Amino acid sequence: MEMIQGVQIDLISAERLDRLTAMEKIRLILDDVMEGNIVILEKGLAPDEQSKLIEITMREIAPDGFSGIEMETYPIKDAQNGFLAKLLGGKRSETRLTVIGPANQLRTLKKEKDLISAWVSSSR
Amino acid sequence: MTFLVRTKRKISGLLKALFKKRTCRIGIYGPPNAGKTTLANRIVRDWVGDAVGPVSEVPHETRRVRRKEDITITGQNGNSITIDIVDTPGVTTKIDYNEFVEYGIDKEEAVKRAREATEGVAEAMHWLREDIDGVVYMLDSTLDPFQQVNIMLVGIIESRKLPVLIVANKNDLPDASPARIKSAFPQHPVIAISGLEGNNVEELYEQMTSYFG
């Protein structure tokens, strides 16, 4: 029987991400990506989580194996400050839709303010 | 009288040592090959007469964070600041040893360099979270500034509430476009320089004294 070549795409909801700690999120993403899958996060990572993701990705890189990640997202948006936010003090910011994949399989073709175009290959 | 003066100086010295504020650590961050070490070398050479590290066309030449202490920079306006310059490895989310092989480096050395480069990036991220007080963010002004790593790093720096000066480097090259960098990061001051040729570095020094002072 002929095998159909393809790429698995995992879409992770904001609710699921909200239930996880920073390290759980990073591990979930990296384990998935290291298996050759593409991960799409409904809500992206906070800056501190992104910083740790880079650090841990670096630790996982191995010669002739995993060579790192390709990641695309929109810049963090400052949320509109409602009455409650003003009352509680502090500005909330929103992380946004994010796609993460293995560096050797995911390429960004075009990135505009409101459109990210990427290309995925199944060859590992 | 002399005794009194000497005692006064001694006490003043002791008080200064006791309340001395730690020197401000300014990290030079950016993607690989943006010219971070070239700028670090220029700053250190201009104000101390020394160098920080070697530079190369091959990406990830800097694979360790290097700190040069107590550099006093004086702007044209006469303002001075004393800082530690922290030169960091170029930040990226991917490193493949084959990248080095393409520059004619043999496999064994390329694998070693790639491993050191990954450690260097992790180290740079750690410094940013723990030990940096201000950032000079270097970009090659001939390249697209909207690359994810830049958006991500500037976001990380902003979230830590660190002051950041963006340097549009390599303005001596014909296809340099500092305007593109200004449009990508309108929320921060952008200074166009050539770290290699020394174009406009005086303005950078002036900005550093007022911005990090």
Chai-1 contact restraints between the chains, C-beta under 6 A:
chainA,res_idxA,chainB,res_idxB,connection_type,confidence,min_distance_angstrom,max_distance_angstrom,comment,restraint_id
A,P47,B,G155,contact,1.0,0.0,6.0,A-B,restraint_1
A,P47,B,I156,contact,1.0,0.0,6.0,A-B,restraint_2
A,P47,B,S159,contact,1.0,0.0,6.0,A-B,restraint_3
A,Q50,B,M152,contact,1.0,0.0,6.0,A-B,restraint_4
A,S51,B,M125,contact,1.0,0.0,6.0,A-B,restraint_5
A,S51,B,I156,contact,1.0,0.0,6.0,A-B,restraint_6
A,I54,B,T93,contact,1.0,0.0,6.0,A-B,restraint_7
A,I54,B,M125,contact,1.0,0.0,6.0,A-B,restraint_8
A,E55,B,A122,contact,1.0,0.0,6.0,A-B,restraint_9
A,E55,B,M125,contact,1.0,0.0,6.0,A-B,restraint_10
A,T57,B,T93,contact,1.0,0.0,6.0,A-B,restraint_11
A,M58,B,T118,contact,1.0,0.0,6.0,A-B,restraint_12
A,M58,B,V121,contact,1.0,0.0,6.0,A-B,restraint_13
A,M58,B,A122,contact,1.0,0.0,6.0,A-B,restraint_14
A,I61,B,I95,contact,1.0,0.0,6.0,A-B,restraint_15
A,I61,B,T118,contact,1.0,0.0,6.0,A-B,restraint_16
A,P63,B,Y97,contact,1.0,0.0,6.0,A-B,restraint_17
A,P63,B,V111,contact,1.0,0.0,6.0,A-B,restraint_18
A,S67,B,K94,contact,1.0,0.0,6.0,A-B,restraint_19
A,S67,B,D96,contact,1.0,0.0,6.0,A-B,restraint_20
A,G68,B,T93,contact,1.0,0.0,6.0,A-B,restraint_21
A,G68,B,K94,contact,1.0,0.0,6.0,A-B,restraint_22
A,G68,B,I95,contact,1.0,0.0,6.0,A-B,restraint_23
A,I69,B,T93,contact,1.0,0.0,6.0,A-B,restraint_24
A,M71,B,T93,contact,1.0,0.0,6.0,A-B,restraint_25
A,M71,B,Q148,contact,1.0,0.0,6.0,A-B,restraint_26
A,E72,B,Q148,contact,1.0,0.0,6.0,A-B,restraint_27
A,P75,B,I151,contact,1.0,0.0,6.0,A-B,restraint_28
A,I76,B,G155,contact,1.0,0.0,6.0,A-B,restraint_29
A,A103,B,K94,contact,1.0,0.0,6.0,A-B,restraint_30
A,K111,B,F146,contact,1.0,0.0,6.0,A-B,restraint_31
